[in-house]
Amino acid sequence: MALFDGLKRDMERLTLPGWRPFIRWLRHYLPTGLYTRSLLIVILPMLLLQAVVAAVFMERHWRIVTERLSEGTVRDIAAIIDIIRDYPQDANYSTIRRIANQSLNLSLMVEPQGELPQPRPRPYFSILDDILAEQIRRQIKLPFWIDTVGDIRLVEIRIKLDERVLRVFVRRGSTYASNTHIFLVWMVGAACVLAAISVLFLRGQIRPILSLARAAESFGKGQKTEGFSPRGAVEIRRAGLAFILMRERIERQMEQRTAMLAGISHDLRTVLTRLKLQLALAGDKPELSGMAQDVDDMQSMLEGYLAFAKGESEEDVGQLRLSELLAKLQSDFAIHGKVMTYDIEGEDEIAVRPNAFTRLVSNLVTNAERYAQTLHVDAKHSARWLTLTLDDDGPGIPPESREDVFKPFHRLDEARNLNASGTGLGLSIARDIAAAHGGNVTLATSPKGGLRAAIRVPA
């Protein structure tokens, strides 16, 4: 699809400015799915070819056959007119009617002192009227009146003979190519069969691509993809195998990183435990209070680093209630004498990794709690996306620094006291968790004057 979009962009650049609105309109209404586009690539040329065949071949076929039939019919009528004129002794026209009926397959009658009726409105598809009228003018050269719509089986022709009117009834099949619809039926039927075969084959080729896309999307959200296996054409199998190898390398790297950090954490915790024990045995001495605080800070740093590295990647997807999460955070906010409000639009239950998502929202709320007095959380759960918007009235973050704060260990303040400024990993962990869910965390200016943090993840 990226190649298709690139071709559309190149075509838009190369076209004249007057065509650009049409190109934009076409691009807006073109389907975006690979399956639908593939069907259009197969079916549209077939439809265009059939349209050209129907417009050129069929129109020519209808016209030529109709001209031959109408010419023969008008020639027979001209012969009957000559007989009527040359043999006036047949006063009741019985012999002429018998010859016309038996030999020429025509039914006729002669009206003495007759007049031609007023011309009837011509039908929209008037190929028969045009050709038949032209043949009568060329061969008979007398005033005439024709009716091709009064009876679907017959065509009536009236010819003015002096003061008489010759009325001729001829079968429509004798003047018009009426069996051409058989060719159209065959053509449309063959097109339907070919389209059905194309749909079946395309579904078989597109299904492995969709399966690969779903597996990649699930892996991007941190979900398991054990059921995926490469299928389809050779190129699709190669792409699927490359995805599996990439997934295995990433999972192996994450496992190695987690195992290494778990070992380091265990060793450091052992050292910190001995330090705490020695401080406890030393008693409550004023000169040791600073050392005890340093040990607690090291413990906090160690937990923060380990949580950032692990990223809660081993947790499975489950159900989480937004109302319960936000109510708990609201209570924590109130303990510090500050105000937090929230609104939830859509379903309350969401499918996420509960512990990781709770930490994601908690990190952002804690950041607002540290610097702001009020916070409002607006949660919208639609069919495709879950969006949480956090608006506070704090000092905010300068626009040029909003991407830097997501870097590990980056802190805007100059404080060295970890209780005041933290480890610089809160926003890094938040964005890492959002990315593991297939979403993102962005920062902007809040309407309340402070910072706006937006969490957007697939629903």
Secondary structure, DSSP 8 states (H G I E B T S, - for coil): -HHHHHHHHHHHHHS-GGGHHHHHHHHHHS--SHHHHHHHHHHHHHHHHHHHHIIIIIHHHHHHHHHHHHHHHHHHHHHHHHHHHH-TT-TT-HHHHHHHHHTS-EEEEEEET----------SS-HHHHHHHHHHHHHT-S-EEEESSS-SSEEEEEEEETTEEEEEEEEGGGTS-TTTHHHHHHHHHHHHHHHHHHHHHHHHHHHHHHHHHHHHHHHHTT---TT----SSHHHHHHHHHHHHHHHHHHHHHHHHHHHHHHHHHHHHHHHHHHHHHHHHH-S-GGGHHHHHHHHHHHHHHHHHHHHHHTTTT---EEEEHHHHHHHHHHHHHHTT-EEEEEEEE-SEEEE-HHHHHHHHHHHHHHHHHH-SEEEEEEEE-SSEEEEEEEE-S----GGGTTGGGSTT--SS----HHHH--S-HHHHHHHHHHHTT-EEEEEE-TTSSEEEEEEEE-
